[in-house]
Amino acid sequence: MSEVAEVQKSNGSNAKVVYILYLVSLIVGVTGIVGLVMAYVYKADAPDWLKTHYQWQIRTFWMGLLYTVIGLFTTMILIGYLILLFNLIWFIIRCIKGLSALEKRQPLPDPTSWLF
């Protein structure tokens, strides 16, 4: 494996790309799926501190999708709009929190959390 690939694997640049793709997915939806695939691919070879970020990213995608589906189905009774708004805020906060920890090269304390 090349030296550049080794550095990318351990410094978190791929994880940073995933966070950015997730944020861009709020405007261009398909980039979220690209980010999810990247998180699954890079998780296996990542150092332990970086694995927490990939796990966080994978859970963020699937839980965000679940909250979105619930929100869409409940828009008929108007509560869905609040759920969708909560989901948007939740998604952005998780991406920013992850990016912040990634910049400090710190693992996320609880990557399995359902909240922030």
N, CA, C and O atoms as a GROMACS GRO file, in nm:
protein
  464
    1MET      N    1   0.085  -0.118   0.000
    1MET     CA    2   0.000   0.000   0.000
    1MET      C    3   0.089   0.123   0.000
    1MET      O    4   0.196   0.124   0.061
    2SER      N    5   0.046   0.224  -0.066
    2SER     CA    6   0.128   0.345  -0.077
    2SER      C    7   0.130   0.422   0.054
    2SER      O    8   0.042   0.407   0.139
    3GLU      N    9   0.230   0.505   0.068
    3GLU     CA   10   0.245   0.585   0.189
    3GLU      C   11   0.131   0.684   0.204
    3GLU      O   12   0.086   0.710   0.316
    4VAL      N   13   0.084   0.740   0.095
    4VAL     CA   14  -0.026   0.837   0.099
    4VAL      C   15  -0.153   0.770   0.149
    4VAL      O   16  -0.227   0.828   0.229
    5ALA      N   17  -0.180   0.649   0.103
    5ALA     CA   18  -0.300   0.576   0.147
    5ALA      C   19  -0.293   0.546   0.296
    5ALA      O   20  -0.394   0.554   0.365
    6GLU      N   21  -0.173   0.512   0.346
    6GLU     CA   22  -0.157   0.485   0.489
    6GLU      C   23  -0.185   0.610   0.572
    6GLU      O   24  -0.251   0.602   0.676
    7VAL      N   25  -0.136   0.724   0.527
    7VAL     CA   26  -0.158   0.849   0.599
    7VAL      C   27  -0.306   0.885   0.598
    7VAL      O   28  -0.359   0.925   0.702
    8GLN      N   29  -0.373   0.871   0.484
    8GLN     CA   30  -0.516   0.902   0.476
    8GLN      C   31  -0.596   0.812   0.569
    8GLN      O   32  -0.694   0.856   0.629
    9LYS      N   33  -0.554   0.687   0.580
    9LYS     CA   34  -0.627   0.592   0.662
    9LYS      C   35  -0.619   0.629   0.809
    9LYS      O   36  -0.716   0.609   0.883
   10SER      N   37  -0.505   0.682   0.854
   10SER     CA   38  -0.487   0.708   0.996
   10SER      C   39  -0.514   0.852   1.037
   10SER      O   40  -0.531   0.878   1.156
   11ASN      N   41  -0.518   0.946   0.943
   11ASN     CA   42  -0.535   1.086   0.985
   11ASN      C   43  -0.679   1.134   0.982
   11ASN      O   44  -0.708   1.245   1.027
   12GLY      N   45  -0.769   1.055   0.931
   12GLY     CA   46  -0.910   1.091   0.935
   12GLY      C   47  -0.961   1.170   0.818
   12GLY      O   48  -1.074   1.219   0.821
   13SER      N   49  -0.881   1.186   0.713
   13SER     CA   50  -0.928   1.266   0.600
   13SER      C   51  -1.048   1.202   0.531
   13SER      O   52  -1.136   1.272   0.482
   14ASN      N   53  -1.052   1.069   0.527
   14ASN     CA   54  -1.168   1.002   0.467
   14ASN      C   55  -1.293   1.023   0.552
   14ASN      O   56  -1.403   1.042   0.499
   15ALA      N   57  -1.277   1.019   0.683
   15ALA     CA   58  -1.391   1.042   0.772
   15ALA      C   59  -1.441   1.186   0.757
   15ALA      O   60  -1.561   1.211   0.765
   16LYS      N   61  -1.349   1.278   0.737
   16LYS     CA   62  -1.388   1.418   0.717
   16LYS      C   63  -1.470   1.432   0.590
   16LYS      O   64  -1.569   1.506   0.587
   17VAL      N   65  -1.430   1.362   0.485
   17VAL     CA   66  -1.505   1.365   0.359
   17VAL      C   67  -1.646   1.312   0.381
   17VAL      O   68  -1.742   1.365   0.326
   18VAL      N   69  -1.659   1.207   0.462
   18VAL     CA   70  -1.792   1.151   0.489
   18VAL      C   71  -1.880   1.254   0.560
   18VAL      O   72  -1.996   1.271   0.523
   19TYR      N   73  -1.827   1.322   0.662
   19TYR     CA   74  -1.905   1.426   0.730
   19TYR      C   75  -1.949   1.535   0.632
   19TYR      O   76  -2.063   1.581   0.636
   20ILE      N   77  -1.858   1.576   0.546
   20ILE     CA   78  -1.892   1.680   0.448
   20ILE      C   79  -1.998   1.631   0.351
   20ILE      O   80  -2.090   1.705   0.317
   21LEU      N   81  -1.985   1.506   0.306
   21LEU     CA   82  -2.086   1.449   0.216
   21LEU      C   83  -2.223   1.444   0.285
   21LEU      O   84  -2.325   1.469   0.221
   22TYR      N   85  -2.224   1.412   0.413
   22TYR     CA   86  -2.351   1.409   0.487
   22TYR      C   87  -2.414   1.548   0.491
   22TYR      O   88  -2.534   1.562   0.470
   23LEU      N   89  -2.334   1.650   0.518
   23LEU     CA   90  -2.389   1.786   0.522
   23LEU      C   91  -2.437   1.831   0.385
   23LEU      O   92  -2.540   1.897   0.374
   24VAL      N   93  -2.364   1.795   0.282
   24VAL     CA   94  -2.405   1.830   0.145
   24VAL      C   95  -2.533   1.754   0.108
   24VAL      O   96  -2.611   1.802   0.026
   25SER      N   97  -2.554   1.637   0.168
   25SER     CA   98  -2.674   1.558   0.136
   25SER      C   99  -2.803   1.628   0.177
   25SER      O  100  -2.911   1.590   0.131
   26LEU      N  101  -2.793   1.729   0.261
   26LEU     CA  102  -2.913   1.805   0.296
   26LEU      C  103  -2.965   1.882   0.175
   26LEU      O  104  -3.083   1.917   0.169
   27ILE      N  105  -2.877   1.907   0.079
   27ILE     CA  106  -2.916   1.975  -0.044
   27ILE      C  107  -2.922   1.878  -0.162
   27ILE      O  108  -3.016   1.880  -0.241
   28VAL      N  109  -2.820   1.792  -0.171
   28VAL     CA  110  -2.810   1.693  -0.279
   28VAL      C  111  -2.814   1.555  -0.214
   28VAL      O  112  -2.709   1.504  -0.175
   29GLY      N  113  -2.930   1.496  -0.202
   29GLY     CA  114  -2.951   1.375  -0.123
   29GLY      C  115  -2.860   1.258  -0.149
   29GLY      O  116  -2.828   1.184  -0.055
   30VAL      N  117  -2.818   1.236  -0.270
   30VAL     CA  118  -2.742   1.116  -0.303
   30VAL      C  119  -2.604   1.112  -0.238
   30VAL      O  120  -2.548   1.004  -0.224
   31THR      N  121  -2.549   1.224  -0.200
   31THR     CA  122  -2.416   1.224  -0.140
   31THR      C  123  -2.416   1.155  -0.003
   31THR      O  124  -2.311   1.106   0.041
   32GLY      N  125  -2.530   1.150   0.063
   32GLY     CA  126  -2.538   1.078   0.189
   32GLY      C  127  -2.514   0.929   0.171
   32GLY      O  128  -2.449   0.866   0.254
   33ILE      N  129  -2.564   0.873   0.062
   33ILE     CA  130  -2.543   0.731   0.033
   33ILE      C  131  -2.396   0.705   0.001
   33ILE      O  132  -2.340   0.604   0.043
   34VAL      N  133  -2.335   0.796  -0.072
   34VAL     CA  134  -2.191   0.784  -0.102
   34VAL      C  135  -2.111   0.786   0.028
   34VAL      O  136  -2.018   0.707   0.046
   35GLY      N  137  -2.147   0.876   0.119
   35GLY     CA  138  -2.080   0.883   0.248
   35GLY      C  139  -2.098   0.756   0.330
   35GLY      O  140  -2.005   0.711   0.395
   36LEU      N  141  -2.218   0.699   0.326
   36LEU     CA  142  -2.244   0.574   0.399
   36LEU      C  143  -2.156   0.462   0.346
   36LEU      O  144  -2.096   0.388   0.424
   37VAL      N  145  -2.148   0.448   0.215
   37VAL     CA  146  -2.064   0.344   0.155
   37VAL      C  147  -1.918   0.365   0.195
   37VAL      O  148  -1.848   0.269   0.229
   38MET      N  149  -1.872   0.489   0.191
   38MET     CA  150  -1.733   0.518   0.231
   38MET      C  151  -1.709   0.480   0.377
   38MET      O  152  -1.605   0.423   0.409
   39ALA      N  153  -1.804   0.511   0.464
   39ALA     CA  154  -1.788   0.477   0.606
   39ALA      C  155  -1.778   0.326   0.626
   39ALA      O  156  -1.695   0.280   0.704
   40TYR      N  157  -1.861   0.251   0.556
   40TYR     CA  158  -1.853   0.105   0.566
   40TYR      C  159  -1.720   0.052   0.512
   40TYR      O  160  -1.661  -0.039   0.571
   41VAL      N  161  -1.673   0.107   0.403
   41VAL     CA  162  -1.549   0.059   0.340
   41VAL      C  163  -1.427   0.090   0.427
   41VAL      O  164  -1.342   0.003   0.446
   42TYR      N  165  -1.417   0.210   0.480
   42TYR     CA  166  -1.297   0.251   0.552
   42TYR      C  167  -1.297   0.210   0.700
   42TYR      O  168  -1.192   0.218   0.764
   43LYS      N  169  -1.408   0.168   0.753
   43LYS     CA  170  -1.417   0.134   0.895
   43LYS      C  171  -1.326   0.016   0.932
   43LYS      O  172  -1.263   0.018   1.038
   44ALA      N  173  -1.317  -0.084   0.847
   44ALA     CA  174  -1.243  -0.206   0.881
   44ALA      C  175  -1.094  -0.181   0.903
   44ALA      O  176  -1.034  -0.243   0.991
   45ASP      N  177  -1.034  -0.094   0.826
   45ASP     CA  178  -0.889  -0.073   0.834
   45ASP      C  179  -0.849   0.048   0.918
   45ASP      O  180  -0.731   0.082   0.924
   46ALA      N  181  -0.943   0.112   0.982
   46ALA     CA  182  -0.913   0.235   1.056
   46ALA      C  183  -0.858   0.204   1.195
   46ALA      O  184  -0.888   0.099   1.252
   47PRO      N  185  -0.778   0.295   1.250
   47PRO     CA  186  -0.737   0.281   1.390
   47PRO      C  187  -0.859   0.294   1.482
   47PRO      O  188  -0.964   0.344   1.440
   48ASP      N  189  -0.845   0.248   1.605
   48ASP     CA  190  -0.960   0.242   1.696
   48ASP      C  191  -1.028   0.376   1.715
   48ASP      O  192  -1.151   0.384   1.716
   49TRP      N  193  -0.950   0.484   1.731
   49TRP     CA  194  -1.013   0.615   1.755
   49TRP      C  195  -1.095   0.658   1.634
   49TRP      O  196  -1.197   0.727   1.649
   50LEU      N  197  -1.053   0.619   1.516
   50LEU     CA  198  -1.123   0.657   1.394
   50LEU      C  199  -1.244   0.568   1.367
   50LEU      O  200  -1.341   0.609   1.304
   51LYS      N  201  -1.237   0.443   1.417
   51LYS     CA  202  -1.352   0.352   1.402
   51LYS      C  203  -1.475   0.409   1.471
   51LYS      O  204  -1.588   0.388   1.425
   52THR      N  205  -1.455   0.481   1.582
   52THR     CA  206  -1.571   0.540   1.650
   52THR      C  207  -1.640   0.642   1.560
   52THR      O  208  -1.762   0.656   1.565
   53HIS      N  209  -1.563   0.712   1.479
   53HIS     CA  210  -1.622   0.811   1.387
   53HIS      C  211  -1.702   0.741   1.277
   53HIS      O  212  -1.812   0.783   1.243
   54TYR      N  213  -1.645   0.634   1.222
   54TYR     CA  214  -1.718   0.563   1.117
   54TYR      C  215  -1.846   0.499   1.172
   54TYR      O  216  -1.950   0.500   1.106
   55GLN      N  217  -1.837   0.444   1.294
   55GLN     CA  218  -1.957   0.388   1.356
   55GLN      C  219  -2.062   0.497   1.378
   55GLN      O  220  -2.180   0.475   1.352
   56TRP      N  221  -2.020   0.612   1.424
   56TRP     CA  222  -2.107   0.728   1.446
   56TRP      C  223  -2.173   0.770   1.315
   56TRP      O  224  -2.293   0.799   1.311
   57GLN      N  225  -2.094   0.774   1.208
   57GLN     CA  226  -2.146   0.814   1.077
   57GLN      C  227  -2.248   0.714   1.024
   57GLN      O  228  -2.351   0.753   0.969
   58ILE      N  229  -2.219   0.587   1.040
   58ILE     CA  230  -2.313   0.484   0.992
   58ILE      C  231  -2.444   0.493   1.069
   58ILE      O  232  -2.551   0.489   1.010
   59ARG      N  233  -2.435   0.507   1.200
   59ARG     CA  234  -2.557   0.518   1.282
   59ARG      C  235  -2.632   0.648   1.252
   59ARG      O  236  -2.755   0.650   1.254
   60THR      N  237  -2.558   0.754   1.226
   60THR     CA  238  -2.623   0.881   1.192
   60THR      C  239  -2.706   0.866   1.066
   60THR      O  240  -2.819   0.915   1.060
   61PHE      N  241  -2.652   0.799   0.966
   61PHE     CA  242  -2.727   0.780   0.842
   61PHE      C  243  -2.855   0.699   0.866
   61PHE      O  244  -2.964   0.742   0.829
   62TRP      N  245  -2.841   0.582   0.929
   62TRP     CA  246  -2.957   0.494   0.945
   62TRP      C  247  -3.061   0.551   1.040
   62TRP      O  248  -3.181   0.539   1.015
   63MET      N  249  -3.018   0.613   1.150
   63MET     CA  250  -3.115   0.673   1.241
   63MET      C  251  -3.180   0.794   1.177
   63MET      O  252  -3.299   0.818   1.197
   64GLY      N  253  -3.104   0.871   1.100
   64GLY     CA  254  -3.162   0.985   1.028
   64GLY      C  255  -3.266   0.940   0.928
   64GLY      O  256  -3.371   1.004   0.913
   65LEU      N  257  -3.239   0.830   0.859
   65LEU     CA  258  -3.336   0.775   0.765
   65LEU      C  259  -3.462   0.730   0.839
   65LEU      O  260  -3.573   0.754   0.792
   66LEU      N  261  -3.444   0.664   0.953
   66LEU     CA  262  -3.559   0.620   1.032
   66LEU      C  263  -3.643   0.739   1.078
   66LEU      O  264  -3.765   0.737   1.065
   67TYR      N  265  -3.578   0.842   1.133
   67TYR     CA  266  -3.651   0.961   1.178
   67TYR      C  267  -3.722   1.030   1.061
   67TYR      O  268  -3.832   1.082   1.078
   68THR      N  269  -3.660   1.030   0.945
   68THR     CA  270  -3.722   1.092   0.828
   68THR      C  271  -3.846   1.016   0.785
   68THR      O  272  -3.949   1.077   0.755
   69VAL      N  273  -3.838   0.884   0.782
   69VAL     CA  274  -3.954   0.803   0.743
   69VAL      C  275  -4.068   0.822   0.843
   69VAL      O  276  -4.183   0.839   0.804
   70ILE      N  277  -4.036   0.821   0.972
   70ILE     CA  278  -4.138   0.843   1.074
   70ILE      C  279  -4.199   0.982   1.057
   70ILE      O  280  -4.321   0.999   1.065
   71GLY      N  281  -4.115   1.081   1.034
   71GLY     CA  282  -4.164   1.218   1.014
   71GLY      C  283  -4.254   1.229   0.893
   71GLY      O  284  -4.357   1.296   0.899
   72LEU      N  285  -4.217   1.165   0.783
   72LEU     CA  286  -4.299   1.171   0.662
   72LEU      C  287  -4.435   1.105   0.682
   72LEU      O  288  -4.536   1.155   0.635
   73PHE      N  289  -4.436   0.991   0.751
   73PHE     CA  290  -4.563   0.921   0.774
   73PHE      C  291  -4.654   0.995   0.871
   73PHE      O  292  -4.776   0.979   0.866
   74THR      N  293  -4.596   1.075   0.959
   74THR     CA  294  -4.678   1.144   1.058
   74THR      C  295  -4.709   1.289   1.020
   74THR      O  296  -4.767   1.363   1.100
   75THR      N  297  -4.672   1.330   0.900
   75THR     CA  298  -4.706   1.467   0.858
   75THR      C  299  -4.856   1.484   0.842
   75THR      O  300  -4.906   1.596   0.848
   76MET      N  301  -4.926   1.375   0.822
   76MET     CA  302  -5.073   1.383   0.808
   76MET      C  303  -5.138   1.434   0.936
   76MET      O  304  -5.244   1.497   0.931
   77ILE      N  305  -5.075   1.406   1.050
   77ILE     CA  306  -5.130   1.454   1.177
   77ILE      C  307  -5.049   1.571   1.232
   77ILE      O  308  -5.056   1.604   1.350
   78LEU      N  309  -4.973   1.633   1.144
   78LEU     CA  310  -4.896   1.755   1.170
   78LEU      C  311  -4.775   1.738   1.262
   78LEU      O  312  -4.684   1.821   1.256
   79ILE      N  313  -4.771   1.637   1.346
   79ILE     CA  314  -4.654   1.618   1.432
   79ILE      C  315  -4.530   1.584   1.350
   79ILE      O  316  -4.417   1.606   1.395
   80GLY      N  317  -4.552   1.532   1.231
   80GLY     CA  318  -4.441   1.494   1.144
   80GLY      C  319  -4.350   1.610   1.109
   80GLY      O  320  -4.230   1.592   1.092
   81TYR      N  321  -4.407   1.729   1.096
   81TYR     CA  322  -4.326   1.846   1.065
   81TYR      C  323  -4.227   1.877   1.177
   81TYR      O  324  -4.114   1.918   1.152
   82LEU      N  325  -4.271   1.858   1.301
   82LEU     CA  326  -4.180   1.877   1.414
   82LEU      C  327  -4.072   1.769   1.417
   82LEU      O  328  -3.956   1.796   1.447
   83ILE      N  329  -4.111   1.647   1.384
   83ILE     CA  330  -4.014   1.537   1.379
   83ILE      C  331  -3.910   1.564   1.271
   83ILE      O  332  -3.791   1.543   1.294
   84LEU      N  333  -3.954   1.609   1.155
   84LEU     CA  334  -3.861   1.640   1.046
   84LEU      C  335  -3.767   1.755   1.084
   84LEU      O  336  -3.649   1.752   1.050
   85LEU      N  337  -3.820   1.856   1.152
   85LEU     CA  338  -3.736   1.967   1.198
   85LEU      C  339  -3.634   1.918   1.300
   85LEU      O  340  -3.516   1.954   1.293
   86PHE      N  341  -3.680   1.837   1.396
   86PHE     CA  342  -3.588   1.779   1.495
   86PHE      C  343  -3.480   1.698   1.424
   86PHE      O  344  -3.362   1.707   1.459
   87ASN      N  345  -3.520   1.619   1.325
   87ASN     CA  346  -3.425   1.535   1.252
   87ASN      C  347  -3.318   1.620   1.183
   87ASN      O  348  -3.200   1.586   1.185
   88LEU      N  349  -3.359   1.729   1.122
   88LEU     CA  350  -3.264   1.817   1.054
   88LEU      C  351  -3.162   1.874   1.153
   88LEU      O  352  -3.042   1.871   1.128
   89ILE      N  353  -3.211   1.925   1.264
   89ILE     CA  354  -3.123   1.982   1.367
   89ILE      C  355  -3.031   1.875   1.425
   89ILE      O  356  -2.911   1.896   1.441
   90TRP      N  357  -3.089   1.759   1.456
   90TRP     CA  358  -3.015   1.646   1.511
   90TRP      C  359  -2.902   1.604   1.416
   90TRP      O  360  -2.789   1.582   1.460
   91PHE      N  361  -2.932   1.594   1.288
   91PHE     CA  362  -2.836   1.551   1.187
   91PHE      C  363  -2.719   1.650   1.177
   91PHE      O  364  -2.603   1.610   1.173
   92ILE      N  365  -2.750   1.778   1.172
   92ILE     CA  366  -2.646   1.881   1.162
   92ILE      C  367  -2.558   1.881   1.287
   92ILE      O  368  -2.436   1.891   1.276
   93ILE      N  369  -2.618   1.870   1.405
   93ILE     CA  370  -2.541   1.870   1.529
   93ILE      C  371  -2.448   1.749   1.534
   93ILE      O  372  -2.332   1.762   1.574
   94ARG      N  373  -2.497   1.633   1.494
   94ARG     CA  374  -2.412   1.513   1.495
   94ARG      C  375  -2.294   1.528   1.399
   94ARG      O  376  -2.183   1.486   1.431
   95CYS      N  377  -2.318   1.586   1.283
   95CYS     CA  378  -2.208   1.606   1.188
   95CYS      C  379  -2.105   1.705   1.243
   95CYS      O  380  -1.985   1.682   1.231
   96ILE      N  381  -2.151   1.813   1.301
   96ILE     CA  382  -2.060   1.914   1.356
   96ILE      C  383  -1.983   1.858   1.476
   96ILE      O  384  -1.863   1.881   1.489
   97LYS      N  385  -2.053   1.785   1.563
   97LYS     CA  386  -1.986   1.725   1.678
   97LYS      C  387  -1.878   1.626   1.632
   97LYS      O  388  -1.768   1.622   1.686
   98GLY      N  389  -1.911   1.547   1.532
   98GLY     CA  390  -1.814   1.451   1.479
   98GLY      C  391  -1.695   1.520   1.415
   98GLY      O  392  -1.581   1.480   1.437
   99LEU      N  393  -1.721   1.623   1.336
   99LEU     CA  394  -1.612   1.698   1.273
   99LEU      C  395  -1.522   1.763   1.378
   99LEU      O  396  -1.399   1.765   1.363
  100SER      N  397  -1.582   1.815   1.483
  100SER     CA  398  -1.505   1.880   1.590
  100SER      C  399  -1.411   1.779   1.657
  100SER      O  400  -1.293   1.808   1.678
  101ALA      N  401  -1.463   1.663   1.691
  101ALA     CA  402  -1.380   1.560   1.755
  101ALA      C  403  -1.274   1.509   1.657
  101ALA      O  404  -1.162   1.478   1.698
  102LEU      N  405  -1.309   1.499   1.531
  102LEU     CA  406  -1.215   1.451   1.430
  102LEU      C  407  -1.098   1.548   1.414
  102LEU      O  408  -0.983   1.506   1.401
  103GLU      N  409  -1.127   1.678   1.414
  103GLU     CA  410  -1.020   1.778   1.402
  103GLU      C  411  -0.923   1.771   1.520
  103GLU      O  412  -0.805   1.801   1.505
  104LYS      N  413  -0.973   1.732   1.636
  104LYS     CA  414  -0.888   1.718   1.755
  104LYS      C  415  -0.824   1.580   1.763
  104LYS      O  416  -0.748   1.550   1.855
  105ARG      N  417  -0.856   1.494   1.664
  105ARG     CA  418  -0.809   1.355   1.658
  105ARG      C  419  -0.849   1.278   1.784
  105ARG      O  420  -0.770   1.201   1.838
  106GLN      N  421  -0.972   1.300   1.828
  106GLN     CA  422  -1.025   1.233   1.946
  106GLN      C  423  -1.133   1.134   1.904
  106GLN      O  424  -1.206   1.159   1.808
  107PRO      N  425  -1.145   1.022   1.977
  107PRO     CA  426  -1.256   0.931   1.950
  107PRO      C  427  -1.385   0.991   2.004
  107PRO      O  428  -1.383   1.074   2.095
  108LEU      N  429  -1.496   0.948   1.950
  108LEU     CA  430  -1.624   0.991   2.004
  108LEU      C  431  -1.654   0.908   2.128
  108LEU      O  432  -1.636   0.786   2.124
  109PRO      N  433  -1.698   0.970   2.238
  109PRO     CA  434  -1.714   0.897   2.363
  109PRO      C  435  -1.820   0.786   2.357
  109PRO      O  436  -1.800   0.680   2.417
  110ASP      N  437  -1.930   0.808   2.287
  110ASP     CA  438  -2.035   0.706   2.278
  110ASP      C  439  -2.090   0.702   2.136
  110ASP      O  440  -2.193   0.764   2.107
  111PRO      N  441  -2.023   0.630   2.047
  111PRO     CA  442  -2.067   0.628   1.907
  111PRO      C  443  -2.199   0.556   1.884
  111PRO      O  444  -2.256   0.564   1.775
  112THR      N  445  -2.249   0.485   1.986
  112THR     CA  446  -2.377   0.415   1.970
  112THR      C  447  -2.495   0.496   2.022
  112THR      O  448  -2.608   0.447   2.024
  113SER      N  449  -2.471   0.618   2.063
  113SER     CA  450  -2.576   0.703   2.117
  113SER      C  451  -2.683   0.735   2.013
  113SER      O  452  -2.654   0.749   1.894
  114TRP      N  453  -2.807   0.746   2.059
  114TRP     CA  454  -2.918   0.783   1.971
  114TRP      C  455  -2.935   0.934   1.965
  114TRP      O  456  -3.002   0.985   1.876
  115LEU      N  457  -2.875   1.005   2.058
  115LEU     CA  458  -2.893   1.150   2.060
  115LEU      C  459  -2.768   1.219   2.008
  115LEU      O  460  -2.714   1.179   1.905
  116PHE      N  461  -2.723   1.322   2.077
  116PHE     CA  462  -2.609   1.400   2.031
  116PHE      C  463  -2.486   1.346   2.095
  116PHE      O  464  -2.376   1.396   2.071
   0.00000   0.00000   0.00000
